[in-house]
Amino acid sequence: MGVGAAAERAEQGDQGGERRYGEFVVVRRHAYVAELVLDRPKAMNAVSTDMARSIAGACAALSGDRDVRVAVLTSTHERAFCVGADLKERNSFSDAELVRQRPVARAAYTGVLELPMPTIAAVHGFALGGGFELALSCDLIVADRTAVVGLPEVSVGVIPGGGGTQLLPRRVGAARAAELIFTARRLEAVEARELGLVDQLVDEGRDRAEALALAARIAANSPVGLRAAKRALRLGHGLDLRAGLEVEDAAWRSVAFSGDRAEGVAAFNEKRKPEWPGE
């Protein structure tokens, strides 16, 4: 773990299985699953500068924690996952302040995107603009039937700046992403699932429970294998087949002689549950 992340953890203290990062972000541990909780309910989790710093700090700590096999992004607000950037704060910025705030905001989105373990977003209610971009930064999105998603940035004179113009076409294709971004329209849960904007649609109020259950199933597998598989999926996307197979081969070589591989093969042959060393 980096010195900055370690200092931040020490400053925040440890309260059992829960750590708070600033005022608006909490990380809860469920065995090998980490739940990264957006906790700014008075603003429907609108991402302010302080909240962006907290998301980035929490992600930096999670990235350095080898015991975390899966991360789940959730919300404490009953009617929203996250409504995007804090436009009230943005309205108070001078041009120079907006320029200075930009890398802080980017660090929050890239922090989620670059988590080395599999990630799942649990979405209910509004997930708009930067809120939906946080979800898109995860590997999988579980949404309940109250979910409303979209990238409406062009309707307020900007563009999706948290990865939306790059992540959405990777999910739904270039033309579909263009239509959704250019029209700034919102999609309710059923259409979002039909178009592939979310991966799993669950009953109202079940997004968090189902996402955590999915995370637990994933976390039963080799942590070394999971991280290598994610690396291969991310780095190989968009490459031609030959180059993609080279990425896959490099990921395979990183796990082929690991303790996890030895334990996995032994457990299979001995017909028992693996006890992953995680190395």
C-alpha positions, 0 to 999 in steps of 0.5 A: 500500500502507498504511504498516502493510502496508509496514512489516510487509513490510519487517520480514519481509524478502523471500526470493525469491518467498516472504514470511512473515507472523508464524510461521504464514502464508507468501505465495509468488508464482507469476508473477501468482498469489499462494499464501497458505499456512496454515502451523501444522501442529502445530495443524492450522492452528487459527486462534490470535490470532497466526495471525489477525493474520498472515492479516489482514496477508498479505491487506492486503499482497496487496490493495495489490499490483497485480501479483497477479491471483489468490490461492490459499489452501492448507495445509501440513498433510497431513490438514487445510486448517484445523480452525477456531478455536484452542479451546485458546486460547479456553478460556483467555480471560476474557470480556473477553479474548474480546471483545478478540480478536473484531475480530482474528479477524474481520479474518482472515476479512474480509481473505480475503473482501475481497481484490479479485482472484479467490480460490481455496481448495485444500482437503484433509482437514478444513476445519471451522468457521472453516477452512471459513469461510476457504474460503467467503470465497474465490470458488471452492473446489477440494477433493480426495477427502479433504476433510471440511467443515462448520460445527459451531459450535453443537455447542460452544455458539457460531455460525459467526462467520467469515461462515458464516451469511451465505456458506453460504446464498449458496452452497446456499440458506437451507434447506440452510444452516440444516440444515447449521448446525443439525445441525453435521454434517460432509460428506465430499467427494462430498456436499459437491460434490453440494450445492455446498459446493465447486466442483471435486472432484479426486483425492486430493492434487491440490487444490493443483496443480489450484487453482494451475492454475485460478489460472494460467488465470484470471490470463491474463486482464485484471487490471483486468477480473478485479477489476471482474468480481469487484466486480460479482459481489459487489456485485450479489449479492442485489440486484433485477435493475435495481439489479444491472444498475446495479452491472454498468454502474458496473463496466463504466465502470471498465474501458471506458476502461482500458489493459487494454481497449485492449490486449485489443481490439488483441491480438484484432484482431492475433491475438496474446496480450495484454500487459496493462498492468494499468491 
